[in-house]
Amino acid sequence: MGTTKKRNTYTPEYRREAAHLVLDTGRTITAVAAEIRVGEQLLGRWVQQERDRIGAPPEAPLDASERAELDRLRRENTELRLDNEFLGKAAAFFAAKNTPGRERFEVIDAEKANYTISRMCRLLKVDRRRYYEWVARRAAGPSPAEQRRTELTGKIVEFHKASDGTYGAQDPARPA
């Protein structure tokens, strides 16, 4: 016995939205059809119906130079969106932290799974070599000077507490 496949039904609103993915974004019917998992011919009919409904003139096919320019502009638009997205995340990170110095490297390290290191270094105006030096230093652990600073900071905080806030500083990292 053969199994019958139930036909998908789509609401008119869904059809219009799918057609506008093609009409408004300039993407191809093939790309949109693959993205929303419908047949190309079906989506093509929806696009034509929506053009007829809104009275849009049929688009003339692009020649080779126009297609190349459109592709270049789309790539550039994608790059700018990535840049903008990353800078938004970096701005939020900087707003949350008040420590000078290493925070740019920390942002790059936190976002290295999402963006290329060279892109982040360019956007944050950081030398890539300096970033890799920072990674190597961090992997090596604290330097003797950093260890001594941590030890002295702890002692200063202890003196401050023991003297009821008279001696030392409440926050030794921040000058009074």
C-alpha positions as CSV (number, residue, x, y, z in Angstrom):
1,M,0.0,0.0,0.0
2,G,1.3,3.4,-0.9
3,T,1.3,6.2,1.6
4,T,-0.3,9.5,0.6
5,K,1.6,12.6,1.4
6,K,-0.5,15.4,2.9
7,R,-0.3,18.7,1.0
8,N,1.0,21.7,3.0
9,T,-1.4,24.6,3.2
10,Y,-0.2,28.1,3.7
11,T,-2.1,31.1,5.0
12,P,-2.5,34.2,2.7
13,E,-0.5,36.2,5.2
14,Y,2.4,33.7,5.1
15,R,2.4,33.8,1.3
16,R,2.6,37.6,1.3
17,E,5.4,37.6,3.8
18,A,7.3,35.0,1.9
19,A,6.8,37.0,-1.3
20,H,8.1,40.2,0.4
21,L,11.3,38.3,1.4
22,V,12.0,38.2,-2.3
23,L,10.6,41.6,-3.2
24,D,12.0,43.7,-0.4
25,T,15.4,42.2,0.1
26,G,16.3,41.6,-3.5
27,R,17.3,38.0,-2.8
28,T,16.6,35.4,-5.4
29,I,13.5,33.2,-5.4
30,T,15.8,30.1,-5.2
31,A,17.6,31.4,-2.1
32,V,14.4,32.3,-0.2
33,A,12.6,29.1,-1.2
34,A,15.5,27.0,0.2
35,E,15.5,29.1,3.4
36,I,11.7,28.8,4.1
37,R,11.6,25.2,2.6
38,V,9.0,25.7,-0.1
39,G,9.2,24.9,-3.8
40,E,10.8,27.5,-6.1
41,Q,7.8,27.4,-8.5
42,L,5.4,27.8,-5.7
43,L,7.3,30.8,-4.2
44,G,7.6,32.2,-7.8
45,R,3.8,32.1,-8.1
46,W,3.4,33.9,-4.7
47,V,5.8,36.6,-5.8
48,Q,4.0,37.1,-9.0
49,Q,0.6,37.2,-7.2
50,E,2.0,39.8,-4.7
51,R,3.4,41.9,-7.5
52,D,0.0,41.9,-9.2
53,R,-1.8,42.7,-5.9
54,I,0.4,45.7,-5.1
55,G,0.7,46.8,-8.7
56,A,4.5,46.6,-8.9
57,P,6.0,46.5,-12.3
58,P,7.9,43.3,-13.2
59,E,11.6,43.7,-12.6
60,A,13.8,43.8,-15.7
61,P,16.6,41.2,-15.5
62,L,19.9,42.6,-14.5
63,D,22.8,42.6,-16.9
64,A,26.2,41.2,-15.9
65,S,27.7,44.5,-14.6
66,E,24.6,45.3,-12.6
67,R,24.5,41.8,-11.1
68,A,28.2,42.1,-10.2
69,E,27.6,45.5,-8.5
70,L,24.6,44.1,-6.6
71,D,26.7,41.2,-5.4
72,R,29.5,43.5,-4.3
73,L,27.1,45.8,-2.5
74,R,25.5,42.8,-0.7
75,R,28.9,41.5,0.4
76,E,29.8,45.0,1.6
77,N,26.4,45.3,3.4
78,T,27.0,42.0,5.2
79,E,30.5,43.1,6.3
80,L,29.1,46.4,7.6
81,R,26.4,44.6,9.5
82,L,29.0,42.3,11.1
83,D,31.1,45.3,12.0
84,N,28.1,47.1,13.5
85,E,27.0,44.1,15.5
86,F,30.5,43.6,16.9
87,L,30.9,47.3,17.8
88,G,27.6,47.2,19.6
89,K,28.7,44.2,21.7
90,A,32.1,45.9,22.4
91,A,30.3,49.1,23.5
92,A,28.1,47.2,25.9
93,F,31.2,45.5,27.3
94,F,33.1,48.8,27.8
95,A,30.1,50.4,29.4
96,A,29.9,47.5,32.0
97,K,33.6,47.7,32.9
98,N,35.6,50.6,34.3
99,T,39.1,49.1,34.2
100,P,41.6,50.7,31.7
101,G,44.1,48.8,29.6
102,R,43.2,45.2,28.8
103,E,39.5,45.4,28.1
104,R,39.9,45.6,24.3
105,F,41.9,42.3,24.4
106,E,39.2,40.8,26.7
107,V,36.5,41.8,24.2
108,I,38.4,40.2,21.4
109,D,39.0,37.1,23.4
110,A,35.3,36.9,24.4
111,E,34.1,37.3,20.8
112,K,36.7,35.3,18.9
113,A,34.2,32.5,18.2
114,N,31.8,34.9,16.4
115,Y,34.2,37.2,14.5
116,T,37.7,37.0,13.0
117,I,40.4,38.3,15.2
118,S,41.8,40.5,12.4
119,R,38.3,42.1,12.0
120,M,38.0,42.8,15.7
121,C,41.6,44.2,16.0
122,R,40.9,46.5,13.1
123,L,37.6,47.8,14.5
124,L,39.0,48.3,18.0
125,K,42.3,49.8,16.6
126,V,44.4,47.1,18.3
127,D,47.6,45.7,16.8
128,R,47.0,42.0,16.2
129,R,50.5,41.1,17.4
130,R,49.8,42.9,20.7
131,Y,46.7,40.8,21.2
132,Y,48.6,37.6,20.6
133,E,51.3,38.7,23.1
134,W,48.6,39.4,25.6
135,V,47.2,35.9,25.1
136,A,50.6,34.4,25.6
137,R,51.2,36.4,28.8
138,R,47.9,35.4,30.2
139,A,48.5,31.7,29.4
140,A,51.9,32.0,31.2
141,G,50.2,33.1,34.4
142,P,50.8,36.1,36.6
143,S,54.3,37.7,36.5
144,P,56.3,38.1,39.7
145,A,55.4,41.8,39.8
146,E,51.7,40.9,39.5
147,Q,52.0,38.3,42.3
148,R,53.7,40.8,44.5
149,R,51.1,43.5,43.8
150,T,48.3,41.0,44.7
151,E,50.1,40.1,47.9
152,L,50.5,43.8,48.9
153,T,47.0,44.7,47.9
154,G,45.7,42.0,50.3
155,K,47.9,43.3,53.1
156,I,46.7,46.9,52.5
157,V,43.1,45.8,52.7
158,E,43.8,43.9,55.9
159,F,45.5,47.0,57.5
160,H,42.6,49.2,56.4
161,K,40.1,46.8,58.1
162,A,42.2,46.4,61.2
163,S,42.6,50.1,61.7
164,D,38.8,50.8,61.3
165,G,39.4,52.6,58.0
166,T,42.1,54.9,59.4
167,Y,45.2,53.5,57.6
168,G,45.6,52.2,54.1
169,A,43.0,52.5,51.4
170,Q,39.6,50.9,51.0
171,D,40.4,50.1,47.4
172,P,44.2,50.0,46.9
173,A,43.8,49.8,43.1
174,R,42.1,53.2,43.0
175,P,44.1,56.2,44.2
176,A,42.5,58.3,46.9
